Amino acid sequence: MRPSPFPDLQRRRLLGWGLGVAGLAAAGAAAPHLAAFAADAVDFIRGPKVPDVPFTQVSDHVYVIYAADGFPTESNQGMMSNITAVKTAKGVVILDSGASVQIGEMVIRQLPQVSDKPVIAVFNSHYHGDHWLGNDAFVAAFGDELPIYAMAHTREMIRGYTGTEWQQAMLKWTNQSTAGTRVIAPNRDVKHGDLFDFGDVTLRAHHYGTAHTPSDVCIEVVQDRITHVGDVLMDRRIANMDDGSYPGSLHYMDKLEQNIPASNWLPGHGHAGREVMAWQRELFTAIWEHAQKAAQDMAGPDAAIAAAKADPRVASKAKETAGWDNNIGKYISLAYLEAEQKV
């Protein structure tokens, strides 16, 4: 990648004129004579480097770059979700690649802490962009044929409008800090029960229906008794349930505990621990109970919100949970709407 000839201010002005990378790429597709210009613009228009964050080792083979923030901003440059590396005899496997090409490049700079072997596979837990937009960096570094695994539905969502929507949303939320990130969709399907043998490490895929999204995949690192759960579980953070299901999430938790007894849970947001599931199960159970009752009584979402927020199982989590005040009402409302559909 050649250095950009545009100073930072000029880069931001150019993007402000509506010449975002995705728009240029679309123009190139519609008018082939613009393709070369669009390709050059991807080189020129590029967000700044993301500051290095070292890996933390959480088990024999698993290392995590923890994201300090749970929401994308200009100051964190979209560094809002964890990136996990699994060290194996055959090479490094990445579980969720981050929210931008810049974040992916930062992860690659940290890889010598983990292994001197190359990245040989990437898994995307679901189609929300903070978990896969970093694919771009890994394909650029390790080749277009690098296996990137996801559920088939996740792959199709990323290939479709959802992929571009997340790319553009991340640009907006970070004030263009993620500029230059390409939409790189998974190129391999994974389904429940699939096993991946990487020599000294075996990965097993788990999927139990709609939870955070309809196509969440959790990856069990068998030898380490630790499971990467993406956003099915979160550590002291309000989950985005716009695409999800409360009873589906509770069912998913039941199945994970049943099929991976005594596993440690590694979420996409927050820190790993056995208590992660217990925390979220209590919160979701309380919200769902109050949503069901309000729906059965035809009391409306405000009644569900008031009752759930007064429940100690919910109220006790307010002070320790990122984004609580701005999001808890919305997510109880979503539970009410789901309950209403089941009455």
Rosetta blueprint (number, residue, H / E / L):
1 M L
2 R L
3 P L
4 S L
5 P L
6 F L
7 P L
8 D H
9 L H
10 Q H
11 R H
12 R H
13 R H
14 L H
15 L H
16 G H
17 W L
18 G L
19 L L
20 G L
21 V H
22 A H
23 G H
24 L H
25 A H
26 A H
27 A H
28 G H
29 A H
30 A H
31 A L
32 P H
33 H H
34 L H
35 A H
36 A H
37 F H
38 A H
39 A H
40 D H
41 A H
42 V H
43 D H
44 F H
45 I L
46 R L
47 G L
48 P L
49 K L
50 V L
51 P L
52 D L
53 V L
54 P L
55 F L
56 T E
57 Q E
58 V L
59 S L
60 D L
61 H L
62 V E
63 Y E
64 V E
65 I E
66 Y L
67 A L
68 A L
69 D L
70 G L
71 F L
72 P L
73 T L
74 E L
75 S L
76 N L
77 Q L
78 G L
79 M L
80 M L
81 S L
82 N L
83 I E
84 T E
85 A E
86 V E
87 K E
88 T L
89 A L
90 K L
91 G L
92 V E
93 V E
94 I E
95 L E
96 D L
97 S L
98 G L
99 A L
100 S L
101 V H
102 Q H
103 I H
104 G H
105 E H
106 M H
107 V H
108 I H
109 R H
110 Q H
111 L H
112 P H
113 Q H
114 V L
115 S L
116 D L
117 K L
118 P L
119 V E
120 I E
121 A E
122 V E
123 F E
124 N L
125 S L
126 H L
127 Y L
128 H L
129 G H
130 D H
131 H H
132 W L
133 L L
134 G L
135 N H
136 D H
137 A H
138 F H
139 V H
140 A H
141 A H
142 F H
143 G L
144 D L
145 E L
146 L L
147 P L
148 I E
149 Y E
150 A E
151 M L
152 A H
153 H H
154 T H
155 R H
156 E H
157 M H
158 I H
159 R H
160 G L
161 Y H
162 T H
163 G H
164 T H
165 E H
166 W H
167 Q H
168 Q H
169 A H
170 M H
171 L H
172 K H
173 W H
174 T L
175 N L
176 Q L
177 S L
178 T L
179 A L
180 G L
181 T L
182 R L
183 V L
184 I L
185 A L
186 P L
187 N L
188 R E
189 D E
190 V L
191 K L
192 H L
193 G L
194 D L
195 L E
196 F E
197 D E
198 F L
199 G L
200 D L
201 V L
202 T E
203 L E
204 R E
205 A E
206 H E
207 H L
208 Y L
209 G L
210 T L
211 A L
212 H L
213 T L
214 P L
215 S L
216 D L
217 V L
218 C E
219 I E
220 E E
221 V E
222 V H
223 Q H
224 D H
225 R L
226 I E
227 T E
228 H E
229 V E
230 G E
231 D L
232 V L
233 L L
234 M L
235 D L
236 R L
237 R E
238 I L
239 A L
240 N L
241 M L
242 D L
243 D L
244 G L
245 S L
246 Y H
247 P H
248 G H
249 S H
250 L H
251 H H
252 Y H
253 M H
254 D H
255 K H
256 L H
257 E H
258 Q H
259 N H
260 I L
261 P L
262 A L
263 S L
264 N E
265 W E
266 L E
267 P E
268 G L
269 H L
270 G L
271 H L
272 A L
273 G E
274 R L
275 E H
276 V H
277 M H
278 A H
279 W H
280 Q H
281 R H
282 E H
283 L H
284 F H
285 T H
286 A H
287 I H
288 W H
289 E H
290 H H
291 A H
292 Q H
293 K H
294 A H
295 A H
296 Q H
297 D L
298 M L
299 A L
300 G L
301 P H
302 D H
303 A H
304 A H
305 I H
306 A H
307 A H
308 A H
309 K H
310 A H
311 D L
312 P H
313 R H
314 V H
315 A H
316 S L
317 K L
318 A L
319 K L
320 E L
321 T L
322 A E
323 G L
324 W H
325 D H
326 N H
327 N H
328 I H
329 G H
330 K H
331 Y H
332 I H
333 S H
334 L H
335 A H
336 Y H
337 L H
338 E H
339 A H
340 E H
341 Q H
342 K H
343 V L
